[in-house]
Amino acid sequence: MRRDVVVAAGAFAPGHLGELTRLIPFEMVDEALAHTGRTQVRVRDLPSRVVVYSLLAGCLFPELGWRQVWQRLTAGLTGLKLAVPTAAALVQARRRVGLEPMWWLWELLRGPAAGIATPGVWWRGLRVCAIDGTTIAVPDTAANLSRFTKHRCNHGGSGYPSIRLLVLVSCGTRTLMDAVFGTTANGETTYAPGLLRSLHAGIIVLLDRSFAVQALVSAIAATGAQTLVRVKNGRRLPVLRRLRDGSYTSMLGTVAVRVIDCEITIATATGRRTGLYRLVTTLTDHRTHPAAELVTLYHERWEIESAYLEVKSTVLGGRVLRARTPDGIDQEMYALLLTYQLLRLAMADATGTRPEIDPDRASFTIALHTARDLVIQAAGVIADAVVDLVGTIGSHVLAGLLPARRIRTRPRVVKRAISKYNAKGTVDRTSYKATTSIDILTTDP
């Protein structure tokens, strides 16, 4: 049997990302290196292009050391004379390339996936997006502790310092439109203004209660984007005018808003669960944007929580990052964001060929592991003459579609806690058929 592998020549041969190379081709990486002045002066055993791809491949194999990542990059390149770098050589190569090329590539590739007819992407002509934050652990080194702090938790101090990450997600495809990160000494609302550059007219941003800050809502409104944010039920918002759908107009600082008080009930065979919610939106016309639809739309905010789950659990497997210096952390974070974005773009391309399929049914786990296999095989590196939006990754995703998403009937709790004591009581993971009812409350607060 014979298998032909088409890759770059010589020392550049390990510079690939399997089929994902089609989304981040050699020419793009070379342009990033040239634009940032990081192209190697002479051809080394580890050219700068190869180092960039190794950084991205490292995010596909977070459980492995860098030498083992290199072995997977070269596993499918049989018959070629390739370098066998030491761990120290790989460290020096990453430092030589630095942060700038990764940032340049991120700026180029961030953004929503195309797809006007994709389910869940649009609501009444507005692209549905969400902003939220999370923390990611970094190695506990003296260098990292000079910038990052250990995050407090319920069981005392954390063993690792953390980095705070905020992203702007397109809810329909979970692609990343923008991201900011830094020390946990600053809160989410401090970092949020860094995402406003990616907002514009035609977007609605979904936010949780921690972002219900007058200054932030006003800044979002100044971009032309719309806001839908949950606020505390007891927050005082004056009733200026009661509208026919049960909502009422009010003011949040200097911004005219509309307030929706509602009661959401989920009924299953085991009983009913009811919760009170207060939502505030800058969409003040109840005729074009009905209150009941806005309440239903707010549930899409959970897509950003799923995106964080995919990054922290599916990709990283709960591990800390590798880099032992703050500069290395910045470089690795952009590599992680890029790798996630590439996987999501590949999935969006695949589901985009089947408009009847909701992107929620695409399995991120299947896409991740297929991409890992293709790196090891060095397969699908060069695009064919005929453009194929599906590819091997997309074919596997479409062949293993998830069932339609079920209604979440239980609150989020920790199933396996660190403590030996069961603080949350019995956790019922049974799936039930459920019906949801929404009642708009009209009693003046």
Secondary structure, DSSP 8 states (H G I E B T S, - for coil): ---------GGGTT---GGGGGTS-HHHHHHHHHHTT-S-SS--SS-HHHHHHHHHHHHH-TTS-HHHHHHHHHTT-TTS------HHHHHHHHHHH-SHHHHHHHHHH-S----TT-TTTEETTEEEEEEEEEEEE----HHHHTT--EEEETTEEEEEEEEEEEEEEETTTTEEEEEEEEETTS-HHHHGGGGGGG--TTEEEEE-GGG--HHHHHHHHHTT-EEEEEE-TT------EE-TTS-EEEEETTEEEEEEEEEEEEEETTEEEEEEEEEEES---TTTS-HHHHHHHHGGGHHHHHHHHIIIIIISTT---S-SSHHHHHHHHHHHHHHHHHHHHHHHHHHHT-TTS-GGGS-HHHHHHHHHHHHHHT-S-S--SS--SSHHHHHHHHHT---------S----SS-SSSS-TT----------EEEEEE--S--
